[in-house]
């Protein structure tokens, strides 16, 4: 959220039955959004393609919430931001010492509970995300610098 705030629903965590490492991966993903300043990037795009001159950030974000055509125009950016948060989040979790097994475990659980890929989405496909997690695991383990296992 704006200002780098993170909101994680306890029902979501309980539904996925996340262990500590998988929860760390979820948090690392959300921290990655804040670090990459995705909220600013999204606001900038809203103002560029849908805003009027001298529109306040609050008005622009309200416009995004209410305008489906604007949401559709930003879908590609959203997918790119989610992929970036996945990659950066795994790097953050890895550097913090969490096991790569937990990274893959998080995306496996997410994929198992996700509905079929809808026609309109702002997320990469679950198959793509899980494949990327497995690839990052191989990369981290291949580098021989697995920081630690929890």
Secondary structure, 3 states (H helix, E strand, C coil): CHHHCCCCCHHHHHHHCCCHHHHHHHHHHHHHHHHCCHHHHHHHHHHHHCCCCCCCHHHHHHHHHHCHHHHHHCHHHHHHHHHHHHHHHHHHHHHCCCCHHHHHHHHHHHHHHCCCCCCCCCCCCHHHHHHHHHHHHHHHHHCCCCCCCC
